[in-house]
Amino acid sequence: MVKIQIDLSEEEDRIVEVYKLTKRLKTKQEAIKSMIQYFEVSIKPKNVQEKEYFK
């Protein structure tokens, strides 16, 4: 498990709050967890060549 602390602007906080209410979630944490499931992540090495990274 990873814990992340996020400083949200007022606008971002309102977006999370509206999402929480529309999805009938109990906490903003649940709302953010639900929201991030819509994104796909790709991790690529930045300072290491791919051959060395995937050894």
JOWOKA-V404651 format. One line per field, one symbol per residue. phi: phi as a letter, one per 30 degrees, with the letter a starting at -180 (. if undefined). psi: psi as a letter, one per 20 degrees, with the letter a starting at -180 (. if undefined). Layout:
BEGIN
phi: ???
psi: ???
END
This chain:
BEGIN
phi: .bcbcbccddddddddddeeddchcdbdedddedddddcccbcbdccbdedddcd
psi: qpppppoqrgghggggggggghjlrhrhghggghhiiiqppppqqgjpqhghhj.
END
